[in-house]
Amino acid sequence: MLSIALITSITCALPGIFLVLRGVALMSDAISHAILLGIVIMFMLVQSLNSPLLIIGAALAGIVTVVATELLIATDQLKKDAAISLIFPVMFSIAVILINTYLCNIHIDIDMVLLGELAYAPFYRLIVNGIDCGPWALWTMSVLLVINILFIYLNYKELMITIFDNTYAQVSGFKPRVWYYGLMILVSLTCVGAFDVMGSIVVVALMITPAATALLYVQTVPAMIYNTVLLAIVAAIGGYWFAYSTDVSIAGSITLISGILFIIVLFYAAIFRSQSISSRSARYPLILDTICVWLLHNKNKSTSDTIAQALYLNNAPVQHLLHQGIKDGLLKESDGYFYLTSWGNKYAQRIQKS
């Protein structure tokens, strides 16, 4: 069970990184709930809980959720979060009504759908030519883990460009919408695989919480990927042993540990950054403070020449200060343009208030 928990946690956490970076974390909630409708409709057609067509139906329901959400957003009548929140409750409610009305004699339990139960996963075995190859969930999640790793590794550049510079991606021919739908298909497949093991609510927690926790204290995407996986592993192991010692739900315990880790990191990150900003403020040159505040109010792409002209300074000292800001973690540079880091943004706001 521990191996299933570990692989499932890592598998869910990987696509969750890019959902958090895109600002569409709620989409994991939408997909994980909407896939139930695909499972129910496909079961009503094939009348078998063991049919692989149930997985296809679930994946299609996830894709339909994404497409329907994008169509609502394209009308310019609703914001992204409102569109997402409108679609998945409707689809999930229809699924629940169908289960209670037509499938009341079938063992599709609503509590299991929401929370899942990892303890039952080892009882469903993969039998090949009479040979027991282990739990079905372990093989399913292992395959999905490989797919997620390969997708991120092979398409890392495209994912980064379409997330952080959508305009440049369009001009360069990267087709941001195609990569967005590709990521959503990956999320749908991951939700389908983890759905039976963990349940819809826990899948959302496993996708979003480790990535959101890592985002509190990392500065780069590679570091975020590494730390997200590490947090997912810690949550899986800690949750498993907590459930074992207290005789409670394993999936729920993993979610609990993930939440506790988030709260701890949030608390210490806030203290650390506050103390760091206070201790550094005395030794940063006044001109660098001015540059940070100027960048805070000028979100457009800014080169050293642009900054120097705006502040009526010579370019040479401005370049020196910009590189000092990069070294100290206040600024970052991309293709000759300078931006505030999340830390630098907080520092500039603090300077402005003072």
C-alpha positions as CSV (number, residue, x, y, z in Angstrom):
1,M,0.0,0.0,0.0
2,L,2.9,2.4,0.8
3,S,4.3,1.9,-2.7
4,I,0.9,2.7,-4.3
5,A,0.5,5.8,-2.1
6,L,4.0,7.0,-3.0
7,I,3.6,6.5,-6.8
8,T,0.1,8.0,-6.7
9,S,1.2,11.1,-4.8
10,I,4.1,11.8,-7.2
11,T,2.0,11.1,-10.3
12,C,-0.6,13.6,-9.1
13,A,1.9,16.2,-8.0
14,L,3.7,16.5,-11.3
15,P,0.9,18.0,-13.5
16,G,-0.3,19.9,-10.5
17,I,2.9,22.0,-10.7
18,F,1.9,23.4,-14.0
19,L,-1.7,24.0,-12.9
20,V,-0.5,26.1,-10.1
21,L,1.9,28.0,-12.3
22,R,-0.9,28.7,-14.8
23,G,-3.2,29.8,-12.1
24,V,-5.9,27.2,-12.9
25,A,-5.5,25.0,-9.8
26,L,-9.3,24.8,-9.6
27,M,-9.3,22.9,-12.9
28,S,-8.0,19.8,-11.1
29,D,-11.1,20.0,-8.8
30,A,-13.4,20.3,-11.9
31,I,-11.9,17.4,-13.7
32,S,-11.7,15.1,-10.7
33,H,-15.4,15.6,-10.1
34,A,-16.6,15.6,-13.7
35,I,-15.0,12.3,-14.6
36,L,-17.6,10.5,-12.4
37,L,-20.2,11.4,-15.0
38,G,-18.2,9.8,-17.7
39,I,-17.8,6.6,-15.6
40,V,-21.5,6.5,-14.9
41,I,-22.7,7.1,-18.5
42,M,-20.2,4.5,-19.8
43,F,-21.3,1.9,-17.2
44,M,-24.9,2.4,-18.2
45,L,-23.9,1.6,-21.8
46,V,-21.7,-1.4,-21.2
47,Q,-23.1,-2.7,-17.8
48,S,-19.7,-3.7,-16.5
49,L,-17.5,-2.2,-13.8
50,N,-14.5,-4.0,-15.2
51,S,-14.7,-2.6,-18.8
52,P,-11.8,-0.4,-19.9
53,L,-14.4,1.7,-21.6
54,L,-15.1,3.3,-18.2
55,I,-11.6,4.8,-18.3
56,I,-12.2,6.2,-21.8
57,G,-15.5,7.6,-20.7
58,A,-13.9,9.3,-17.6
59,A,-11.1,10.8,-19.8
60,L,-13.7,12.1,-22.3
61,A,-15.7,13.7,-19.5
62,G,-12.5,15.5,-18.3
63,I,-11.8,16.8,-21.8
64,V,-15.5,17.9,-22.2
65,T,-15.1,19.8,-18.9
66,V,-12.0,21.7,-20.2
67,V,-13.6,22.5,-23.6
68,A,-16.9,23.6,-22.0
69,T,-15.0,25.8,-19.6
70,E,-12.9,27.4,-22.4
71,L,-16.0,28.1,-24.4
72,L,-17.6,29.9,-21.5
73,I,-14.4,31.9,-20.9
74,A,-14.3,32.8,-24.7
75,T,-17.7,34.6,-24.3
76,D,-16.0,37.2,-22.2
77,Q,-19.0,37.1,-19.9
78,L,-17.4,35.1,-17.1
79,K,-13.9,35.0,-15.5
80,K,-11.9,31.8,-15.5
81,D,-12.7,30.7,-11.9
82,A,-16.4,31.4,-12.4
83,A,-16.5,29.4,-15.6
84,I,-14.7,26.4,-13.9
85,S,-17.0,26.6,-10.8
86,L,-20.1,26.6,-13.0
87,I,-19.3,23.5,-15.1
88,F,-18.1,20.8,-12.7
89,P,-20.9,21.0,-10.1
90,V,-23.4,20.5,-12.8
91,M,-21.6,17.4,-14.2
92,F,-21.0,16.0,-10.8
93,S,-24.6,16.5,-9.7
94,I,-25.9,14.8,-12.8
95,A,-23.6,11.8,-12.0
96,V,-24.8,11.6,-8.4
97,I,-28.5,11.8,-9.5
98,L,-27.9,9.0,-12.0
99,I,-26.2,6.8,-9.4
100,N,-29.0,7.3,-6.9
101,T,-31.8,6.8,-9.5
102,Y,-30.6,4.1,-11.8
103,L,-27.5,2.5,-10.2
104,C,-28.6,2.1,-6.5
105,N,-27.9,-1.6,-6.6
106,I,-24.4,-1.2,-8.0
107,H,-21.5,-0.8,-5.6
108,I,-20.6,2.8,-6.7
109,D,-20.6,4.4,-3.2
110,I,-20.7,8.2,-3.0
111,D,-18.4,8.3,0.0
112,M,-15.8,6.2,-1.8
113,V,-16.1,8.4,-4.8
114,L,-15.3,11.5,-2.7
115,L,-12.7,10.1,-0.4
116,G,-11.5,6.8,-1.9
117,E,-9.8,4.1,0.2
118,L,-6.3,3.0,-0.5
119,A,-6.6,0.0,1.8
120,Y,-8.7,-1.8,-0.7
121,A,-6.3,-1.2,-3.7
122,P,-4.1,-4.3,-3.1
123,F,-7.1,-6.6,-3.4
124,Y,-7.6,-5.8,-7.1
125,R,-4.8,-7.8,-8.7
126,L,-3.4,-7.9,-12.2
127,I,-3.5,-11.5,-13.4
128,V,-1.6,-12.3,-16.6
129,N,-1.7,-16.0,-17.8
130,G,-2.5,-17.1,-14.3
131,I,0.4,-15.2,-12.8
132,D,-0.3,-12.6,-10.1
133,C,1.6,-9.4,-11.2
134,G,0.6,-7.4,-8.2
135,P,-2.0,-4.7,-7.5
136,W,-3.7,-3.3,-10.5
137,A,-3.5,0.2,-9.1
138,L,0.3,0.0,-8.8
139,W,0.7,-0.8,-12.5
140,T,-1.8,1.8,-13.5
141,M,-0.2,4.6,-11.5
142,S,3.3,3.5,-12.5
143,V,2.4,3.8,-16.2
144,L,0.8,7.2,-15.6
145,L,3.9,8.3,-13.7
146,V,6.1,7.4,-16.7
147,I,3.8,9.2,-19.0
148,N,3.8,12.4,-16.8
149,I,7.6,12.4,-16.5
150,L,8.1,11.9,-20.3
151,F,5.5,14.6,-21.1
152,I,7.2,17.2,-18.9
153,Y,10.7,16.2,-19.9
154,L,10.1,16.2,-23.6
155,N,7.9,19.3,-23.7
156,Y,9.5,21.4,-20.9
157,K,10.4,24.3,-23.1
158,E,7.0,24.6,-24.7
159,L,5.3,24.3,-21.3
160,M,7.4,27.1,-19.9
161,I,7.0,29.5,-22.8
162,T,3.2,29.0,-23.0
163,I,2.9,29.5,-19.3
164,F,5.1,32.6,-18.7
165,D,4.9,34.4,-22.1
166,N,1.8,33.6,-24.0
167,T,2.3,36.4,-26.5
168,Y,5.8,35.3,-27.4
169,A,4.5,31.7,-27.7
170,Q,1.8,32.8,-30.2
171,V,4.3,34.8,-32.3
172,S,6.8,31.9,-32.3
173,G,4.2,29.4,-33.4
174,F,4.1,27.3,-30.2
175,K,0.2,27.3,-30.2
176,P,-0.5,27.9,-26.5
177,R,-4.0,26.5,-26.8
178,V,-2.7,23.1,-28.0
179,W,-0.3,22.8,-25.1
180,Y,-3.0,23.9,-22.7
181,Y,-5.3,21.1,-23.9
182,G,-2.4,18.7,-23.8
183,L,-1.8,19.5,-20.2
184,M,-5.5,19.2,-19.4
185,I,-5.6,15.8,-21.1
186,L,-2.6,14.7,-18.9
187,V,-4.5,16.0,-15.8
188,S,-7.6,14.1,-16.9
189,L,-5.7,10.8,-17.3
190,T,-4.0,11.3,-14.0
191,C,-7.4,12.0,-12.3
192,V,-8.9,8.9,-13.9
193,G,-6.1,6.7,-12.7
194,A,-6.0,8.1,-9.1
195,F,-9.8,8.4,-8.8
196,D,-10.4,4.8,-7.8
197,V,-7.4,4.7,-5.4
198,M,-7.8,8.1,-3.6
199,G,-11.2,9.5,-4.5
200,S,-11.9,12.9,-6.1
201,I,-11.3,15.2,-3.2
202,V,-8.0,13.6,-2.2
203,V,-6.8,13.7,-5.9
204,V,-7.3,17.5,-5.8
205,A,-5.2,17.8,-2.6
206,L,-2.4,15.6,-4.0
207,M,-2.3,17.7,-7.2
208,I,-2.3,21.2,-5.7
209,T,-1.0,21.2,-2.1
210,P,2.6,20.0,-2.7
211,A,3.1,22.4,-5.6
212,A,1.5,25.3,-3.7
213,T,3.7,24.6,-0.8
214,A,6.9,24.5,-2.9
215,L,5.9,27.8,-4.5
216,L,6.1,29.5,-1.2
217,Y,9.9,29.1,-0.9
218,V,11.5,28.4,-4.3
219,Q,12.5,30.8,-7.0
220,T,12.9,28.6,-10.1
221,V,10.7,26.0,-11.8
222,P,13.3,23.2,-11.7
223,A,13.6,23.8,-7.9
224,M,9.8,23.8,-7.7
225,I,9.5,20.4,-9.5
226,Y,12.2,18.8,-7.2
227,N,10.6,20.2,-4.0
228,T,7.1,19.3,-5.1
229,V,8.1,15.7,-5.6
230,L,9.9,15.7,-2.2
231,L,6.9,17.1,-0.4
232,A,4.6,14.6,-2.1
233,I,6.9,11.8,-0.9
234,V,7.0,13.1,2.7
235,A,3.2,13.5,2.7
236,A,2.7,9.9,1.4
237,I,5.0,8.3,3.9
238,G,3.8,10.5,6.8
239,G,0.2,10.0,6.0
240,Y,0.6,6.2,5.6
241,W,2.2,5.8,9.0
242,F,-0.2,8.2,10.7
243,A,-3.1,6.2,9.3
244,Y,-1.5,2.9,10.3
245,S,-0.9,4.0,13.9
246,T,-4.4,5.6,14.3
247,D,-6.5,3.3,12.2
248,V,-8.0,6.0,10.0
249,S,-8.3,6.6,6.2
250,I,-4.9,6.4,4.5
251,A,-5.9,8.8,1.7
252,G,-7.4,11.3,4.2
253,S,-4.2,11.1,6.3
254,I,-2.0,11.8,3.3
255,T,-4.1,14.9,2.6
256,L,-3.9,15.9,6.3
257,I,-0.1,15.7,6.3
258,S,0.0,17.7,3.0
259,G,-2.0,20.4,4.6
260,I,0.1,20.5,7.7
261,L,3.3,20.8,5.6
262,F,1.7,23.7,3.8
263,I,0.8,25.6,7.0
264,I,4.3,25.0,8.5
265,V,6.0,26.3,5.3
266,L,3.6,29.2,5.0
267,F,4.4,30.2,8.6
268,Y,8.2,29.9,8.4
269,A,8.3,31.4,4.9
270,A,6.5,34.5,6.1
271,I,8.8,34.9,9.1
272,F,12.0,34.2,7.1
273,R,11.2,36.7,4.3
274,S,10.1,39.4,6.7
275,Q,13.3,39.1,8.7
276,S,15.4,38.9,5.5
277,I,13.8,42.0,4.0
278,S,14.4,43.9,7.3
279,S,18.0,42.8,7.6
280,R,18.8,43.5,4.0
281,S,17.0,46.9,3.7
282,A,19.9,48.7,5.5
283,R,22.6,47.5,3.1
284,Y,20.8,47.9,-0.2
285,P,21.8,51.1,-2.0
286,L,19.1,53.7,-2.2
287,I,19.2,53.7,-6.0
288,L,18.5,49.9,-6.0
289,D,15.5,50.6,-3.8
290,T,14.3,53.1,-6.3
291,I,14.8,50.7,-9.2
292,C,12.8,48.0,-7.3
293,V,9.9,50.4,-6.7
294,W,10.0,51.7,-10.3
295,L,9.8,48.0,-11.5
296,L,6.9,47.4,-9.1
297,H,4.8,50.1,-10.9
298,N,6.1,49.4,-14.5
299,K,5.1,45.9,-15.4
300,N,6.2,46.2,-19.1
301,K,9.5,44.7,-20.3
302,S,12.3,46.8,-18.9
303,T,16.0,46.8,-20.1
304,S,18.8,48.5,-18.3
305,D,18.6,51.4,-20.8
306,T,14.9,51.9,-20.2
307,I,15.4,52.0,-16.4
308,A,18.4,54.3,-16.7
309,Q,16.5,56.8,-18.9
310,A,13.4,56.7,-16.7
311,L,15.4,57.4,-13.6
312,Y,17.8,59.9,-15.3
313,L,20.9,57.8,-14.4
314,N,23.9,56.6,-16.3
315,N,23.6,53.1,-17.8
316,A,26.8,51.7,-16.3
317,P,25.9,52.1,-12.6
318,V,22.4,50.9,-13.3
319,Q,23.7,47.7,-14.8
320,H,25.9,47.1,-11.8
321,L,23.0,47.6,-9.4
322,L,20.7,45.4,-11.5
323,H,23.2,42.5,-11.3
324,Q,23.5,43.1,-7.5
325,G,19.8,42.8,-7.3
326,I,19.9,39.5,-9.2
327,K,22.6,38.2,-6.9
328,D,20.6,39.1,-3.9
329,G,17.4,37.5,-5.2
330,L,15.4,40.7,-5.7
331,L,15.5,40.7,-9.5
332,K,15.6,38.2,-12.4
333,E,16.7,38.6,-16.0
334,S,15.3,37.1,-19.1
335,D,16.5,37.9,-22.6
336,G,17.9,41.3,-21.4
337,Y,14.7,42.3,-19.6
338,F,14.6,42.7,-15.8
339,Y,11.7,41.7,-13.5
340,L,11.1,41.6,-9.8
341,T,11.1,38.2,-8.1
342,S,8.3,37.4,-5.7
343,W,10.8,38.3,-2.9
344,G,11.7,41.6,-4.7
345,N,8.1,42.4,-5.2
346,K,7.5,42.2,-1.4
347,Y,10.7,44.2,-0.7
348,A,9.6,47.0,-3.1
349,Q,6.2,47.1,-1.5
350,R,7.8,47.4,1.9
351,I,10.1,50.2,0.7
352,Q,7.2,52.0,-0.8
353,K,5.2,51.9,2.4
354,S,8.1,53.1,4.5
